[in-house]
């Protein structure tokens, strides 16, 4: 083998090692992220606090939030649709609402999402 081939082989081996390290870091970050999300949700739920409406729109990416209208009642944060969402956007919004402890209320033109302001429920 020539010196150039040996050097190339060493470089390829180092690249493989770096890729393995990056994969391990990625898995570790995913685990830490899941743990932090679980911890923050359980702390919020166990505190018995009331969820403010101001934080709810921030849970949505801007493109989705622009499709929604947010209202506050005594017990719920109501999220109404400004326009037709399509199935993909609807699924994304439904997932965010579910993660916040909410649900979809199907009632024709009055259909909406709602999230309880009482975080313990």
MOWO-V858828 format. One record per residue. N is the residue number from 0. RES is the residue in one letter. D_LAST is the distance of its C-alpha to the last C-alpha in whole Angstrom. Layout:
n->N res->RES d_last->D_LAST
n->N res->RES d_last->D_LAST
//
This chain:
n->0 res->X d_last->70
n->1 res->X d_last->70
n->2 res->X d_last->69
n->3 res->X d_last->67
n->4 res->X d_last->65
n->5 res->X d_last->64
n->6 res->X d_last->63
n->7 res->X d_last->61
n->8 res->X d_last->60
n->9 res->X d_last->58
n->10 res->X d_last->56
n->11 res->X d_last->55
n->12 res->X d_last->54
n->13 res->X d_last->52
n->14 res->X d_last->50
n->15 res->X d_last->49
n->16 res->X d_last->48
n->17 res->X d_last->46
n->18 res->X d_last->44
n->19 res->X d_last->43
n->20 res->X d_last->42
n->21 res->X d_last->40
n->22 res->X d_last->38
n->23 res->X d_last->38
n->24 res->X d_last->36
n->25 res->X d_last->34
n->26 res->X d_last->33
n->27 res->X d_last->32
n->28 res->X d_last->30
n->29 res->X d_last->28
n->30 res->X d_last->27
n->31 res->X d_last->26
n->32 res->X d_last->24
n->33 res->X d_last->22
n->34 res->X d_last->22
n->35 res->X d_last->21
n->36 res->X d_last->18
n->37 res->X d_last->17
n->38 res->X d_last->17
n->39 res->X d_last->16
n->40 res->X d_last->13
n->41 res->X d_last->12
n->42 res->X d_last->14
n->43 res->X d_last->11
n->44 res->X d_last->8
n->45 res->X d_last->10
n->46 res->X d_last->12
n->47 res->X d_last->9
n->48 res->X d_last->10
n->49 res->X d_last->10
n->50 res->X d_last->11
n->51 res->X d_last->15
n->52 res->X d_last->16
n->53 res->X d_last->19
n->54 res->X d_last->18
n->55 res->X d_last->16
n->56 res->X d_last->20
n->57 res->X d_last->21
n->58 res->X d_last->19
n->59 res->X d_last->21
n->60 res->X d_last->25
n->61 res->X d_last->27
n->62 res->X d_last->29
n->63 res->X d_last->26
n->64 res->X d_last->24
n->65 res->X d_last->28
n->66 res->X d_last->27
n->67 res->X d_last->24
n->68 res->X d_last->23
n->69 res->X d_last->20
n->70 res->X d_last->19
n->71 res->X d_last->17
n->72 res->X d_last->16
n->73 res->X d_last->14
n->74 res->X d_last->11
n->75 res->X d_last->11
n->76 res->X d_last->13
n->77 res->X d_last->16
n->78 res->X d_last->18
n->79 res->X d_last->21
n->80 res->X d_last->24
n->81 res->X d_last->27
n->82 res->X d_last->29
n->83 res->X d_last->30
n->84 res->X d_last->28
n->85 res->X d_last->30
n->86 res->X d_last->28
n->87 res->X d_last->28
n->88 res->X d_last->26
n->89 res->X d_last->24
n->90 res->X d_last->23
n->91 res->X d_last->22
n->92 res->X d_last->20
n->93 res->X d_last->18
n->94 res->X d_last->18
n->95 res->X d_last->17
n->96 res->X d_last->14
n->97 res->X d_last->13
n->98 res->X d_last->13
n->99 res->X d_last->11
n->100 res->X d_last->8
n->101 res->X d_last->10
n->102 res->X d_last->12
n->103 res->X d_last->16
n->104 res->X d_last->17
n->105 res->X d_last->20
n->106 res->X d_last->22
n->107 res->X d_last->26
n->108 res->X d_last->27
n->109 res->X d_last->23
n->110 res->X d_last->21
n->111 res->X d_last->19
n->112 res->X d_last->16
n->113 res->X d_last->13
n->114 res->X d_last->10
n->115 res->X d_last->7
n->116 res->X d_last->9
n->117 res->X d_last->6
n->118 res->X d_last->6
n->119 res->X d_last->4
n->120 res->X d_last->0
//
